[in-house]
Amino acid sequence: MFDGSRGRDVTLAQLVDRFETTERSIVVVNRTDPDPVHDMLVDTFGDDAVRVVERYLRREGSPEGATRDDDFAARHDVDGVPLTGDGSADVEIPVDVEVPVDVENLVLLVEDGRVVAESTFEELGEAALFVNSDLYITGTRSLDELELPRVITGLEDTVFSLRGYPESNRQKLLLITISRFIERAAWTAGDGTIRSSFQRLSRIDDELGTRRVYERIGDTDVDAHLYGVPDDPPIGLDATIHGGRNVDFTDSWFVVFEPPDGFGRPAVTDTAAECPARGDGGTPVNDLRRGVDGGVGLLAVETEPRLWQGVWTFDPERLRRLTEYVRRNL
C-alpha cells in the first residue's frame, strides 16, 4: 500500500519504497524489425521491472514443422499459459485469446495472464524508441502532439529502476515522456492543479521546451506549483514557486495533476479505442481522458547518481496521499 504518512520523518524516497508494484510482462509477437529495435525496447523499460519476451506464430497454411526465418517457434515461455493463434498452431504465450497469425511487430502488455493493452512497434518507436530527450527539452514536440501508446500508459503502478546518461540513453526518457503526458492532461483540462518538481528550478529556463510547457499551462486556469532548489527561479510564469534544499527537493521528481473536482472522477469513454487482443471485446478508456477527468501523477527519486526509481499512477488514493505529502512538507 502507498503510505502517505503525515510525519515529516518520511521522505518521498520512502513513499516510493512503500508503493506496491504491479508485475507485468511485454510480449512481442512476430517481430520483423531488426534486433537493435528490440534491444531498444528492452533497454527502455530498465532493470527487470518488466519482462520483455518474444513469440513467433506459424503462418497460416505452413506445413507442420515449417519455421519463420530460422526460429519460428516460441523463443521463450511466459508463465506457461497458452495462447492460440487462428487454429493453425498453438503457441505458449501468456493469455488465451486469438491473435492473427500473420500479424507482425505487435506488442502486448500482459498482467495476470490477460492482455491489458496492445501497441505496435511503430507506435512505441514514435513515442519513445526513436526519439531522444532533446525533442522535449527543446520543445520540438509540443504538448498537443504528444501521443502515448497504451503499452506505455498501461504500465501504471509498476515501479521502475531507470538509469540516466551515460549509463543509458533511453531509460530516463520514459520518465520524461510520462511527465509530458501529465502536463498535457493538465493543459487539456484547463483547470485544476499541477505540482511539478525539477530538482533545480533553473532547469525551467535552461530547457526551452519546459519553459514553453508551463507558459501554455499558465495561459489556462490551472493552478501551477513548481518545486526545486532555488538556484535561479524562473520569473514571468503564472505559477507558485516552492524552493528548498532538503532531500525531497534535491533528489525528487514528481508531476501530479489534480482535476478541479478532485481525484477519481470516472473518465468518459467517447474517445475510447478498441483493443482487439483483450479478448473480451472491451474498449479501454482513452488514457489522456483518464488523466484529465480523474488525475494522474508520477513520482521518482534519485537513489544514486543518475539512477532513478519511479512510478506513475492513475489511482486516486495514491494520488491524494502523494499530494497531501507535497502540500504539507514542501
C-alpha positions as CSV (number, residue, x, y, z in Angstrom):
1,M,0.0,0.0,0.0
2,F,1.2,3.5,-0.8
3,D,1.7,5.1,2.6
4,G,1.2,8.8,2.8
5,S,2.4,9.4,6.3
6,R,1.6,12.7,8.0
7,G,5.0,12.8,9.6
8,R,8.0,14.7,8.2
9,D,10.3,11.8,9.0
10,V,9.0,10.1,5.9
11,T,10.7,11.2,2.7
12,L,9.5,10.9,-0.9
13,A,12.1,8.1,-1.4
14,Q,10.3,6.2,1.4
15,L,7.0,6.7,-0.3
16,V,8.3,5.1,-3.4
17,D,9.6,2.2,-1.4
18,R,6.1,1.7,0.0
19,F,4.5,1.6,-3.3
20,E,3.4,-2.0,-4.1
21,T,4.4,-2.7,-7.7
22,T,2.3,-4.5,-10.2
23,E,4.0,-7.2,-12.2
24,R,3.5,-7.2,-15.9
25,S,5.2,-8.7,-19.0
26,I,5.6,-7.4,-22.5
27,V,5.3,-9.9,-25.4
28,V,6.5,-9.0,-28.8
29,V,4.6,-11.1,-31.4
30,N,6.1,-11.9,-34.8
31,R,8.9,-9.3,-34.8
32,T,10.3,-8.4,-38.2
33,D,12.0,-5.3,-37.1
34,P,15.8,-5.7,-36.7
35,D,17.4,-6.8,-33.4
36,P,18.6,-3.3,-32.4
37,V,15.0,-2.1,-32.3
38,H,14.1,-5.0,-30.0
39,D,17.1,-4.2,-27.8
40,M,16.0,-0.6,-27.6
41,L,12.6,-1.8,-26.3
42,V,14.2,-3.9,-23.7
43,D,16.5,-1.1,-22.6
44,T,13.7,1.5,-22.4
45,F,12.0,-0.4,-19.5
46,G,15.0,-0.6,-17.3
47,D,16.4,-3.2,-14.9
48,D,14.0,-6.1,-14.7
49,A,10.8,-4.1,-13.9
50,V,9.1,-5.5,-17.0
51,R,10.0,-8.8,-18.6
52,V,10.2,-8.5,-22.4
53,V,9.9,-11.7,-24.4
54,E,9.2,-12.7,-28.0
55,R,6.8,-15.1,-29.6
56,Y,6.5,-16.3,-33.2
57,L,3.4,-17.8,-34.6
58,R,3.4,-20.2,-37.6
59,R,1.8,-18.6,-40.7
60,E,-1.5,-20.0,-41.9
61,G,-1.0,-22.9,-44.3
62,S,2.6,-23.6,-43.3
63,P,3.3,-27.3,-43.3
64,E,3.9,-29.0,-39.9
65,G,7.3,-28.2,-38.7
66,A,7.9,-25.2,-41.0
67,T,9.5,-22.2,-39.4
68,R,9.5,-18.5,-39.9
69,D,13.1,-17.5,-40.5
70,D,15.4,-19.9,-38.7
71,D,13.5,-19.8,-35.4
72,F,9.7,-19.7,-36.0
73,A,8.7,-21.4,-32.8
74,A,8.3,-19.6,-29.5
75,R,11.6,-18.4,-28.1
76,H,10.6,-18.1,-24.5
77,D,8.0,-19.3,-22.1
78,V,5.9,-16.7,-20.2
79,D,4.2,-18.4,-17.2
80,G,3.2,-21.4,-19.3
81,V,-0.3,-20.1,-20.1
82,P,-1.3,-20.9,-23.7
83,L,-2.3,-18.5,-26.4
84,T,-3.9,-19.9,-29.6
85,G,-3.4,-18.5,-33.0
86,D,-6.1,-18.8,-35.6
87,G,-6.3,-22.6,-35.2
88,S,-3.2,-23.4,-37.3
89,A,-0.9,-23.6,-34.4
90,D,-0.9,-23.4,-30.6
91,V,1.9,-21.4,-29.1
92,E,2.7,-20.8,-25.5
93,I,2.2,-17.0,-24.9
94,P,0.7,-15.7,-21.7
95,V,-3.0,-15.3,-22.4
96,D,-5.8,-17.4,-24.1
97,V,-7.0,-15.0,-26.8
98,E,-6.9,-15.1,-30.6
99,V,-4.1,-13.2,-32.4
100,P,-4.0,-13.3,-36.2
101,V,-1.0,-15.5,-37.2
102,D,0.0,-13.0,-39.9
103,V,0.3,-10.0,-37.6
104,E,3.8,-8.6,-37.3
105,N,5.5,-6.4,-34.7
106,L,2.6,-6.5,-32.3
107,V,3.5,-5.6,-28.7
108,L,1.2,-7.0,-25.9
109,L,1.1,-5.9,-22.3
110,V,0.2,-8.8,-20.1
111,E,-0.9,-8.9,-16.5
112,D,-2.2,-11.9,-14.6
113,G,-2.5,-14.0,-17.8
114,R,-4.5,-11.3,-19.6
115,V,-3.6,-8.9,-22.3
116,V,-4.4,-5.4,-20.9
117,A,-3.1,-3.3,-23.7
118,E,-1.5,-3.6,-27.2
119,S,0.5,-1.3,-29.4
120,T,2.7,-1.7,-32.5
121,F,6.4,-1.3,-32.7
122,E,5.8,1.7,-34.8
123,E,3.7,3.4,-32.1
124,L,6.3,2.7,-29.5
125,G,9.0,3.9,-31.8
126,E,7.3,7.3,-32.4
127,A,6.7,7.7,-28.7
128,A,9.9,6.6,-27.1
129,L,12.2,4.2,-29.0
130,F,13.2,6.5,-31.9
131,V,13.3,9.8,-30.1
132,N,15.6,11.4,-27.5
133,S,15.1,13.8,-24.6
134,D,16.1,16.8,-26.8
135,L,12.7,16.5,-28.5
136,Y,11.1,17.6,-25.2
137,I,13.9,19.8,-23.8
138,T,13.9,22.0,-26.9
139,G,10.2,22.0,-27.4
140,T,10.3,20.4,-30.8
141,R,7.4,18.2,-29.8
142,S,4.6,20.3,-28.4
143,L,2.0,19.3,-25.9
144,D,-0.8,18.8,-28.4
145,E,1.5,16.5,-30.5
146,L,2.3,14.0,-27.7
147,E,0.5,10.7,-28.1
148,L,1.4,7.7,-25.8
149,P,0.7,4.1,-26.8
150,R,-1.4,2.1,-24.3
151,V,1.5,-0.3,-23.7
152,I,3.3,2.6,-22.0
153,T,0.5,4.2,-20.1
154,G,-0.7,0.7,-19.2
155,L,2.4,0.3,-17.1
156,E,0.9,2.4,-14.4
157,D,1.7,1.3,-10.8
158,T,4.9,-0.5,-12.0
159,V,7.9,0.6,-10.0
160,F,10.9,1.1,-12.4
161,S,14.6,1.5,-11.8
162,L,15.9,3.6,-14.6
163,R,19.4,4.9,-15.4
164,G,20.3,8.3,-16.9
165,Y,23.0,9.2,-19.3
166,P,25.7,7.9,-19.8
167,E,24.7,4.6,-18.3
168,S,21.6,4.5,-20.6
169,N,20.5,6.7,-23.5
170,R,16.9,5.5,-23.2
171,Q,15.6,4.8,-19.7
172,K,15.3,8.2,-18.3
173,L,13.3,9.3,-21.4
174,L,10.5,7.1,-20.1
175,L,10.0,9.4,-17.1
176,I,10.4,12.5,-19.3
177,T,7.7,11.2,-21.6
178,I,5.3,10.4,-18.8
179,S,5.9,13.8,-17.3
180,R,4.9,15.5,-20.6
181,F,1.8,13.3,-20.7
182,I,0.7,14.5,-17.3
183,E,1.4,18.1,-18.3
184,R,-0.7,17.6,-21.4
185,A,-3.5,16.3,-19.2
186,A,-3.4,19.5,-17.1
187,W,-3.2,21.7,-20.2
188,T,-6.1,19.8,-21.8
189,A,-8.2,20.1,-18.7
190,G,-7.6,23.8,-18.5
191,D,-8.4,23.9,-14.8
192,G,-7.3,22.1,-11.6
193,T,-3.8,22.0,-10.0
194,I,-0.5,20.7,-11.2
195,R,2.5,20.2,-8.9
196,S,5.9,19.7,-10.5
197,S,9.4,19.3,-9.2
198,F,12.7,20.0,-11.1
199,Q,15.5,19.4,-8.5
200,R,17.0,22.7,-9.7
201,L,14.5,25.5,-10.5
202,S,16.9,26.9,-13.1
203,R,16.1,24.0,-15.3
204,I,12.8,25.5,-16.2
205,D,14.6,28.4,-18.1
206,D,17.5,26.2,-19.2
207,E,15.1,23.9,-21.0
208,L,13.2,25.9,-23.6
209,G,10.6,23.1,-24.1
210,T,9.9,23.0,-20.3
211,R,9.5,26.8,-20.1
212,R,7.1,26.7,-23.1
213,V,5.0,24.0,-21.5
214,Y,4.5,26.0,-18.3
215,E,3.8,29.1,-20.2
216,R,1.0,27.3,-22.0
217,I,-0.3,25.8,-18.8
218,G,-0.2,29.4,-17.3
219,D,-2.5,30.6,-20.1
220,T,-5.2,28.3,-18.7
221,D,-7.0,28.3,-15.3
222,V,-4.7,25.5,-14.0
223,D,-3.0,26.4,-10.6
224,A,0.7,25.5,-11.2
225,H,3.1,24.9,-8.3
226,L,6.8,24.4,-9.1
227,Y,9.3,22.9,-6.7
228,G,13.1,22.7,-6.6
229,V,16.4,24.1,-5.2
230,P,16.1,27.9,-5.7
231,D,19.4,28.4,-7.6
232,D,17.8,30.6,-10.3
233,P,14.0,30.5,-10.0
234,P,12.0,31.4,-13.2
235,I,10.3,34.7,-13.5
236,G,7.3,35.7,-15.5
237,L,5.5,32.4,-15.1
238,D,1.9,32.3,-13.7
239,A,3.0,29.8,-11.1
240,T,3.7,29.5,-7.4
241,I,7.4,28.7,-6.7
242,H,8.4,26.5,-3.8
243,G,12.1,26.5,-3.0
244,G,14.0,24.2,-0.6
245,R,17.3,22.3,-0.1
246,N,16.4,19.1,1.7
247,V,16.4,15.7,0.0
248,D,12.8,16.0,-1.2
249,F,13.9,19.0,-3.3
250,T,17.3,17.8,-4.4
251,D,16.5,14.1,-5.2
252,S,12.8,14.0,-6.2
253,W,11.0,14.2,-9.5
254,F,7.2,14.4,-9.4
255,V,4.5,15.7,-11.6
256,V,0.9,15.4,-10.3
257,F,-2.3,16.8,-11.9
258,E,-5.4,17.1,-9.7
259,P,-8.6,17.9,-11.6
260,P,-10.8,20.7,-10.3
261,D,-13.3,18.2,-8.8
262,G,-10.5,16.2,-7.2
263,F,-9.0,12.8,-7.9
264,G,-11.0,9.8,-9.1
265,R,-13.8,11.2,-11.2
266,P,-14.7,8.5,-13.8
267,A,-13.5,9.2,-17.3
268,V,-15.8,9.4,-20.2
269,T,-15.4,6.9,-23.0
270,D,-16.2,8.9,-26.1
271,T,-12.5,8.7,-27.2
272,A,-12.0,5.0,-26.3
273,A,-10.0,2.9,-28.7
274,E,-10.7,-0.8,-29.2
275,C,-8.0,-3.3,-28.0
276,P,-8.6,-6.5,-30.0
277,A,-6.1,-8.6,-28.1
278,R,-8.1,-8.1,-24.8
279,G,-10.3,-11.0,-25.9
280,D,-13.4,-9.6,-24.1
281,G,-14.5,-7.1,-26.7
282,G,-13.9,-4.3,-24.3
283,T,-12.9,-0.8,-25.2
284,P,-10.5,0.7,-22.7
285,V,-10.9,4.4,-21.9
286,N,-8.5,6.7,-23.6
287,D,-5.7,7.3,-21.1
288,L,-5.4,11.0,-21.7
289,R,-9.1,11.3,-20.8
290,R,-8.5,9.3,-17.6
291,G,-5.9,11.8,-16.6
292,V,-7.9,14.8,-17.5
293,D,-11.0,13.6,-15.6
294,G,-9.6,11.6,-12.7
295,G,-6.0,12.8,-12.3
296,V,-2.6,11.3,-12.9
297,G,0.8,11.5,-11.3
298,L,4.5,10.4,-11.4
299,L,6.9,10.1,-8.5
300,A,10.6,9.3,-8.9
301,V,13.6,9.7,-6.7
302,E,17.3,9.6,-7.5
303,T,18.6,6.8,-5.3
304,E,22.1,7.0,-6.6
305,P,23.7,9.4,-9.1
306,R,21.8,9.0,-12.4
307,L,19.8,6.1,-11.0
308,W,16.0,6.7,-10.7
309,Q,13.3,4.7,-9.0
310,G,10.0,5.8,-10.3
311,V,6.3,5.0,-10.8
312,W,3.3,6.6,-12.3
313,T,-0.4,6.1,-11.4
314,F,-4.0,7.0,-12.0
315,D,-5.0,5.6,-8.6
316,P,-7.0,8.3,-6.8
317,E,-6.0,7.2,-3.2
318,R,-2.3,7.1,-4.1
319,L,-2.6,10.5,-5.8
320,R,-4.3,12.0,-2.8
321,R,-1.6,10.8,-0.4
322,L,1.2,12.0,-2.6
323,T,-0.4,15.4,-3.0
324,E,-1.1,15.6,0.8
325,Y,2.6,14.9,1.4
326,V,3.8,17.5,-1.0
327,R,1.4,20.2,0.3
328,R,2.4,19.5,4.0
329,N,6.1,19.2,3.6
330,L,7.4,21.1,0.6
